[in-house]
Amino acid sequence: MTTAIKTARIYHDHHHSQAHAQVSLDYDGRFLRRKMLATDDGEAFLVDLAQTKSLDHGGVLVLEDGRAVEIVAAPEDLLEVTGDNLLRLAWHIGNRHTPCQIEANRLLIQHDHVIRDMLVKLGADIRETVEPFTPEGGAYGHGRTHGHAH
């Protein structure tokens, strides 16, 4: 007997009840409209959203049967940026429109040899790390923004 693939057409940036399952996706994988995915325990499902969305860690995709699949930011290869003038380093990263996770004592960015070289020249200490990546959203909304329309 074949089980029909469930479809998720609804996304919420948070949930209020226990999720049925989780799906772990890296930063690039959390930007989608229509795609086949599998939960962390192997259940296949189709995401078919009305428009492309940036899915947040902790958000949920709602399957057509009402079950929720929680979005989990998967560990990925990143660069940890530290240094004496972290605010200046953050400004230069932002000026290049590079996604950046901002923390009190460090910044996290995706691997980019050009940005890495620039930061080293600015006095940054760079360390490779593997961890979930949840960068800041855009100034005009949550998640990724692609313009200045309000």
ChimeraX attribute file (.defattr): number of C-alpha atoms within 10 A of each C-alpha:
attribute: neighborCount
match mode: 1-to-1
recipient: residues
	/A:1	3
	/A:2	4
	/A:3	5
	/A:4	8
	/A:5	11
	/A:6	16
	/A:7	18
	/A:8	21
	/A:9	17
	/A:10	16
	/A:11	24
	/A:12	14
	/A:13	16
	/A:14	14
	/A:15	16
	/A:16	6
	/A:17	8
	/A:18	10
	/A:19	15
	/A:20	13
	/A:21	17
	/A:22	20
	/A:23	20
	/A:24	19
	/A:25	23
	/A:26	18
	/A:27	22
	/A:28	10
	/A:29	14
	/A:30	20
	/A:31	16
	/A:32	15
	/A:33	15
	/A:34	16
	/A:35	11
	/A:36	11
	/A:37	16
	/A:38	14
	/A:39	17
	/A:40	14
	/A:41	9
	/A:42	11
	/A:43	13
	/A:44	15
	/A:45	18
	/A:46	16
	/A:47	21
	/A:48	17
	/A:49	17
	/A:50	11
	/A:51	9
	/A:52	11
	/A:53	16
	/A:54	20
	/A:55	27
	/A:56	25
	/A:57	21
	/A:58	15
	/A:59	18
	/A:60	26
	/A:61	26
	/A:62	22
	/A:63	20
	/A:64	12
	/A:65	9
	/A:66	11
	/A:67	17
	/A:68	23
	/A:69	24
	/A:70	27
	/A:71	24
	/A:72	21
	/A:73	21
	/A:74	18
	/A:75	15
	/A:76	16
	/A:77	15
	/A:78	18
	/A:79	20
	/A:80	19
	/A:81	22
	/A:82	19
	/A:83	18
	/A:84	11
	/A:85	11
	/A:86	19
	/A:87	13
	/A:88	14
	/A:89	22
	/A:90	20
	/A:91	11
	/A:92	16
	/A:93	19
	/A:94	12
	/A:95	9
	/A:96	9
	/A:97	10
	/A:98	15
	/A:99	19
	/A:100	18
	/A:101	18
	/A:102	17
	/A:103	10
	/A:104	6
	/A:105	10
	/A:106	17
	/A:107	21
	/A:108	25
	/A:109	22
	/A:110	20
	/A:111	14
	/A:112	11
	/A:113	9
	/A:114	8
	/A:115	16
	/A:116	19
	/A:117	12
	/A:118	14
	/A:119	21
	/A:120	14
	/A:121	10
	/A:122	14
	/A:123	14
	/A:124	20
	/A:125	16
	/A:126	18
	/A:127	11
	/A:128	14
	/A:129	13
	/A:130	12
	/A:131	15
	/A:132	20
	/A:133	23
	/A:134	19
	/A:135	20
	/A:136	13
	/A:137	16
	/A:138	15
	/A:139	11
	/A:140	13
	/A:141	9
	/A:142	13
	/A:143	18
	/A:144	18
	/A:145	14
	/A:146	7
	/A:147	9
	/A:148	8
	/A:149	6
	/A:150	5
